[in-house]
Each structure stands twice: as C-alpha cells, then as structure tokens.
Amino acid sequence: MDFSSKLLENAVNEISQLPGIGKRTALRLALHLLKQPEENTHALTEALNKLRNKINFCKKCHNISDSVLCEICQNPNRNQEIVCVVEDVRDVMAIENTSQFRGVYHVLGGKISPMDGIGPHDLTILALVEKVKAGIIKELIFALSSTMEGDTTNFYIFKQIEPYKITTTTIARGIAVGDELEFADEVTLGRSIVNRIPFENSLKV
C-alpha cells in the first residue's frame, strides 16, 4: 500500500495493530479522523491517554476500575461469599448484562495455555487460592469458556483449592462446548449462571 504521507502511513500502521483491524480498515479510520473536527480527534486521544495512564485494576477481584476497588466489590448488596471466576473483563460485562448474578468476581487475566506460553503463575490464580485459604469464599463458580484451555484452567484451580472443602460449581452447559463466554446471548448465559452444577459433576461428562 503506497502512501502520499508518512504521517498517514504511521497512523495506519499503529491502528492496524488493533485486533481485527487490517491495513485497509485502518486507512478508512485514519481518513475518517482527518475529516472530523479537530476537537473530536483530540477528545479521542485524551480518552485513550486517560485509559492507559489512569485505569486501575481492582485490588480484590482484578477487574478494570476507576478506583482501587471496583463498583461491584464496593457494592454492599453483592454477596462477597460467592465468587465467579472469569477469564477477563469482557466476561464480567457479559454476566452482568444478564442481571442474574449477585455475587462478586475474580478475573484471572487469561487461561492456562502452554502453547501460548501462559502458565498458572502468569494469571491471578495465587490470589484466588489465598482468598479461599482465608475462608472468605463459600462458593466458587467456574465461568471460563468451555474450551480445552478453559477446562484445563478450571481443573488446575479445583486441584489447588480441593483441600479447603468449599463448594465449587460450574455454569451449566447451556454454553456450547468450544464457545467463548463473551459471545453467548444474555438469556443463555443467565440460565447457565442460575442453573450452575457442582464442578465435580462436570468432570464426569
């Protein structure tokens, strides 16, 4: 792709690094920004800078937050004894959209995937195990995507916390095997949360 401007080329190269954005789409976006009023572009730039420099990760659940504790963890109406384990913030949003869950979350930051060089110590599993050890949690809900990596992560955590005899459940398989949680519709995902099953039962499937 030939560019008449090095500045445009640099912008396209940076935009095209975003997931799902190719060079042609990046070019359309860059040209669109050029056509917008200057203050619109500055507002976008400022929002991205603030996102990068001022965002926090909740010290309790590792969800993205504007403060030290996220709004969910701060909410006195949430059941702090029921913790839903998810891969990332998109899964928190997906479950929250169902309005079926009144506990809190623990965001792992990914799934165990040796092929991608991601091991247990690259995730927030240790912090989760420490919560279980402290006796804070009564029920742990595994809500990772039903992929091989998701199931491996579930099983690894289950073995780590097994000695502590807490209730472990997993979302019902209204979510098809191999599906990513964030793409499930709200009704199906909501029913999966409500109709969760003991995790040990899922090992027999």
Rosetta blueprint (number, residue, H / E / L):
1 M L
2 D L
3 F L
4 S L
5 S L
6 K H
7 L H
8 L H
9 E H
10 N H
11 A H
12 V H
13 N H
14 E H
15 I H
16 S L
17 Q L
18 L L
19 P L
20 G L
21 I L
22 G L
23 K H
24 R H
25 T H
26 A H
27 L H
28 R H
29 L H
30 A H
31 L H
32 H H
33 L H
34 L H
35 K H
36 Q L
37 P L
38 E H
39 E H
40 N H
41 T H
42 H H
43 A H
44 L H
45 T H
46 E H
47 A H
48 L H
49 N H
50 K H
51 L H
52 R H
53 N H
54 K H
55 I L
56 N E
57 F E
58 C L
59 K L
60 K L
61 C L
62 H L
63 N L
64 I E
65 S E
66 D L
67 S L
68 V L
69 L L
70 C L
71 E H
72 I H
73 C H
74 Q H
75 N L
76 P L
77 N L
78 R L
79 N E
80 Q E
81 E E
82 I E
83 V E
84 C E
85 V E
86 V E
87 E L
88 D L
89 V H
90 R H
91 D H
92 V H
93 M H
94 A H
95 I H
96 E H
97 N L
98 T L
99 S L
100 Q L
101 F L
102 R L
103 G E
104 V E
105 Y E
106 H E
107 V E
108 L L
109 G L
110 G L
111 K L
112 I L
113 S E
114 P H
115 M H
116 D H
117 G L
118 I E
119 G L
120 P H
121 H H
122 D H
123 L L
124 T L
125 I H
126 L H
127 A H
128 L H
129 V H
130 E H
131 K H
132 V H
133 K H
134 A L
135 G L
136 I L
137 I L
138 K L
139 E E
140 L E
141 I E
142 F E
143 A L
144 L L
145 S L
146 S L
147 T L
148 M H
149 E H
150 G H
151 D H
152 T H
153 T H
154 N H
155 F H
156 Y H
157 I H
158 F H
159 K H
160 Q H
161 I H
162 E H
163 P H
164 Y H
165 K L
166 I L
167 T E
168 T E
169 T E
170 T E
171 I L
172 A L
173 R L
174 G L
175 I L
176 A L
177 V L
178 G L
179 D L
180 E L
181 L H
182 E H
183 F H
184 A L
185 D L
186 E H
187 V H
188 T H
189 L H
190 G H
191 R H
192 S H
193 I H
194 V H
195 N L
196 R L
197 I E
198 P E
199 F H
200 E H
201 N H
202 S H
203 L L
204 K L
205 V L
